[in-house]
Amino acid sequence: MTNHTIEHTIIIGAGPCGLAAAIELQREGIRPLIIEKRNIVHSITQYPTYMHFFSSPENLEIGDIPFTTANDKPSRLEALNYYRTAAQRHHVRVQPFETVLSITRTEEGFKLSGEDRFGSPRERYCRHVIIATGYFDHPNRLGIPGEEMDKVSHFFHEAHPYAGMEVAIIGGSNSAIDAALELERVGAKVTVIYRGSHYSSSIKPWVRPTFEGKVAKGSIAMKFASKVIEIADTHVVVQHEGGEEQLANDFILALTGFHPDRGFLMETGVTMEAEGYPTFDENTMETNVPGIYLAGVVASRHEANEIFIESGRFHGRKIVQHMLEQQK
Ligand SMILES: Cc1cc2nc3c(=O)[nH]c(=O)nc-3n(C[C@H](O)[C@H](O)[C@H](O)COP(=O)(O)OP(=O)(O)OC[C@H]3O[C@@H](n4cnc5c(N)ncnc54)[C@H](O)[C@@H]3O)c2cc1C
């Protein structure tokens, strides 16, 4: 005899894809519980304060709630308002400020062990688990001497604190380009150090001409086919075809992307494919452990670039269809 509540489904993570999955399940009469270690769309709260999404608002919509924005692309603040409102309108059940640390099998399904924000243990029981934990807590590390210094950050919030400083941005994606432009505007001396030999094709086409103009004028320094190999108090060492070079430096923004942490997934028996992504059925999102599903960017490969909100928001639909078929 069990004396604890057994949820039909627990979703771990209240990002856009976890919320979308919850709403899809609700449409079919299942009322999942989301466990979220901070609060709704926590990852987006950590994005650069003044950023704009590259997606048009309609491509970020969940739960048939219209997303209208003042400009072509939503701002971070508009996205926070939107996802919070969508969750409220659909009465999604979210338990905020609780972290799931492990998943173990039980006779009825799964036990999720975790802790609340004061460190007190929490146990939850369910028949199905949807893991929608994203990737934003795990930046891709550089693995070079000096990376642990205070002057190095893997997150960019806003430019003001860097005014007048020598800032090296490592990376060549949209995050790096947007940060460089914002920093240049406040008078930081910006050098972008990128391992690629030409601009990334993923850079927003409407931003690239502005960036290239700044590079041509010399107000932003761009180093292609280069990598930082050492970070020191007042300089960095950059390696490129011509050899090694020492650059004066006050701050490093290492905007080198993120990767999902699948620790508890693997402990539960979910296997990893050679390419570095978890084993799951693309049609149902179920992993090799029956009853454990993936939603959102946690299902992507190491580089975590092929699943966005645009695509990950539909994972819940596949999951609930599979659940309904299983019940037949
Ligand atoms: C600067 C930037 C701009 C972007 N712009 C776009 C864009 O224009 N269009 C687009 O489609 N995508 C964009 N993306 C990508 C997009 O934001 C991600 O793909 C998206 O956040 C993935 O959603 P998710 O729900 O899978 O994960 P997340 O949004 O990362 O949500 C995961 C949630 O899980 C919680 N969590 C993690 N671990 C636990 C745990 N153990 N216990 C409990 N809770 C946990 C986290 O706190 C978080 O709230 C952008 C990303 C960045 C960084």
The ligand as a Gaussian input file, in Angstrom:
#p B3LYP/6-31G(d) Opt

LIG

0 1
 C       20.277000      34.627000     -26.198000
 C       19.392000      33.549000     -26.749000
 C       18.453000      33.851000     -27.736000
 C       17.602000      32.868000     -28.240000
 N       16.697000      33.199000     -29.195000
 C       15.848000      32.236000     -29.669000
 C       14.867000      32.547000     -30.671000
 O       14.782000      33.670000     -31.171000
 N       14.038000      31.553000     -31.081000
 C       14.094000      30.280000     -30.582000
 O       13.293000      29.434000     -30.988000
 N       15.029000      29.957000     -29.639000
 C       15.892000      30.906000     -29.189000
 N       16.853000      30.574000     -28.249000
 C       16.942000      29.188000     -27.790000
 C       15.866000      28.925000     -26.768000
 O       15.824000      29.926000     -25.814000
 C       16.042000      27.572000     -26.129000
 O       16.053000      26.640000     -27.173000
 C       14.859000      27.317000     -25.198000
 O       15.009000      28.047000     -24.004000
 C       14.702000      25.878000     -24.924000
 O       13.567000      25.729000     -24.109000
 P       13.495000      24.532000     -23.091000
 O       12.122000      24.624000     -22.485000
 O       13.906000      23.282000     -23.769000
 O       14.638000      24.838000     -22.021000
 P       14.853000      26.079000     -21.036000
 O       14.188000      27.296000     -21.539000
 O       16.301000      26.139000     -20.764000
 O       14.077000      25.629000     -19.729000
 C       14.543000      24.611000     -18.882000
 C       13.990000      24.860000     -17.487000
 O       14.307000      23.738000     -16.678000
 C       14.683000      24.178000     -15.380000
 N       15.499000      23.120000     -14.785000
 C       16.706000      22.681000     -15.221000
 N       17.149000      21.666000     -14.441000
 C       16.195000      21.448000     -13.516000
 C       16.088000      20.514000     -12.435000
 N       17.019000      19.616000     -12.207000
 N       14.981000      20.570000     -11.644000
 C       14.001000      21.477000     -11.902000
 N       14.056000      22.389000     -12.919000
 C       15.134000      22.365000     -13.704000
 C       15.438000      25.471000     -15.658000
 O       15.475000      26.320000     -14.516000
 C       14.604000      26.070000     -16.807000
 O       13.569000      26.913000     -16.345000
 C       17.700000      31.552000     -27.749000
 C       18.645000      31.231000     -26.764000
 C       19.491000      32.213000     -26.263000
 C       20.501000      31.841000     -25.226000

